[in-house]
Structures are given as C-alpha cells and as structure tokens.
C-alpha cells in the first residue's frame, strides 16, 4: 500500500464512530465504515488539506467516485497528479 492509501485509511479510521481497529483495505465499502455524513465532510476537508487538493464533492449527490476506499484513493491520486502537472 502506498503513502496516499495509508494516509487516507488513517483519516478514515480517525473519523469512524466505532471500531477504529476495523481492518480497512482498498475494497472496503465506505458504507461499511460507520461514518456519518457530517464526518464525511470533515474527512473530505482533511484529505484536501493533507494532499493540497480540492475534491469536487456534492453531499447532495450520489457519487460513483466514492464507493470504496480504493475509489477514494484513485481519485486523490488523480487530483494530486493533475495538481502537480499544473505546477510543472
């Protein structure tokens, strides 16, 4: 697991309401993590701050981009790559 995945899993565990010792991998569904919607907003802000990116997310819309931990990791990798390309 790379640094992006490790940091995202740490952020998720920090915001889980119960069982922060639960095993989380790339296939873990976000709905299985006992994270409330307000906590999800905090998670998004935390990820943005950690990686220096802006995640296009609307809490009122279902997003196929954020079904599993792996889908979040891939989206963050993509956004980090795009932001570093813009700087270069």
ChimeraX attribute file (.defattr): number of C-alpha atoms within 10 A of each C-alpha:
attribute: neighborCount
match mode: 1-to-1
recipient: residues
	/A:1	7
	/A:2	7
	/A:3	8
	/A:4	17
	/A:5	19
	/A:6	13
	/A:7	15
	/A:8	22
	/A:9	19
	/A:10	12
	/A:11	17
	/A:12	24
	/A:13	21
	/A:14	14
	/A:15	17
	/A:16	18
	/A:17	12
	/A:18	12
	/A:19	10
	/A:20	15
	/A:21	9
	/A:22	10
	/A:23	10
	/A:24	17
	/A:25	14
	/A:26	15
	/A:27	11
	/A:28	15
	/A:29	15
	/A:30	18
	/A:31	11
	/A:32	9
	/A:33	20
	/A:34	16
	/A:35	17
	/A:36	13
	/A:37	10
	/A:38	9
	/A:39	16
	/A:40	16
	/A:41	14
	/A:42	15
	/A:43	20
	/A:44	19
	/A:45	14
	/A:46	15
	/A:47	21
	/A:48	16
	/A:49	11
	/A:50	13
	/A:51	16
	/A:52	13
	/A:53	17
	/A:54	15
	/A:55	14
	/A:56	8
	/A:57	13
	/A:58	9
	/A:59	10
	/A:60	6
	/A:61	7
	/A:62	10
	/A:63	10
	/A:64	9
	/A:65	14
	/A:66	17
	/A:67	15
	/A:68	18
	/A:69	21
	/A:70	20
	/A:71	18
	/A:72	23
	/A:73	21
	/A:74	17
	/A:75	15
	/A:76	21
	/A:77	15
	/A:78	12
	/A:79	19
	/A:80	18
	/A:81	12
	/A:82	13
	/A:83	15
	/A:84	12
	/A:85	9
	/A:86	8
	/A:87	6
	/A:88	6
